[in-house]
Amino acid sequence: MKYTFLMATLAVFLSACGDKPQTLGTGSQDVAPHSGTGKPFAAGGWKQGDKASWESQLKARTQQGQNDYNRMN
């Protein structure tokens, strides 16, 4: 009984040593948001790098109810 408890305790303590550090990512960007991500997945009607089309897509998205803050509250 003692041996089982000792092994279980040892396993718990050793499993905690294997955790990776959890650091915050800054998420800062070096480029403007309207320049795009370089990936082909984009909304129709939006041209990457065109600020005017980016602003019109944001406006349409807000008006069509895709703002999660307004939908949930």
C-alpha positions in Angstrom: 0.0 0.0 0.0 2.8 2.4 0.9 4.7 1.5 -2.2 1.7 2.2 -4.4 1.1 5.5 -2.8 4.7 6.4 -3.1 4.8 5.5 -6.8 1.6 7.5 -7.5 3.0 10.5 -5.7 6.3 10.3 -7.5 4.4 10.0 -10.9 2.4 13.2 -10.1 5.5 15.2 -9.1 7.5 14.0 -12.2 4.7 14.8 -14.6 4.8 18.4 -13.4 8.4 18.6 -14.4 7.5 18.0 -18.1 5.4 21.1 -18.5 6.5 23.5 -21.2 6.7 27.2 -20.2 3.6 29.2 -21.2 4.7 32.5 -22.5 2.5 35.2 -23.9 2.9 35.9 -27.6 2.9 39.6 -28.4 0.9 39.2 -31.6 2.4 42.5 -32.9 2.5 43.0 -36.7 5.1 44.7 -38.7 2.8 45.5 -41.5 -0.6 47.2 -41.8 -3.7 45.0 -41.3 -5.0 45.8 -44.8 -1.9 44.4 -46.4 -3.1 40.8 -45.8 -1.6 37.6 -44.6 -0.2 36.3 -47.8 -2.5 33.4 -47.7 -5.1 32.8 -50.5 -8.0 32.5 -48.0 -9.7 35.9 -48.1 -13.2 37.2 -48.3 -14.6 37.7 -51.8 -14.4 41.4 -52.9 -11.4 42.1 -50.8 -8.1 42.7 -52.5 -5.0 42.2 -50.2 -3.1 45.4 -49.9 -6.1 47.7 -50.9 -7.0 49.7 -47.8 -10.3 51.0 -49.3 -11.6 47.5 -50.0 -10.4 46.3 -46.6 -12.4 49.2 -44.9 -15.5 48.4 -47.0 -15.3 44.7 -46.0 -15.1 45.7 -42.3 -18.1 48.0 -42.7 -20.1 45.3 -44.4 -19.2 42.7 -41.8 -20.3 45.0 -39.0 -23.6 45.8 -40.7 -24.3 42.2 -41.5 -24.2 41.2 -37.8 -20.9 39.4 -37.8 -19.7 41.4 -34.8 -19.6 38.8 -32.0 -19.7 41.4 -29.3 -23.0 42.8 -30.5 -24.5 39.3 -31.2 -23.7 37.9 -27.7 -24.7 41.0 -25.7 
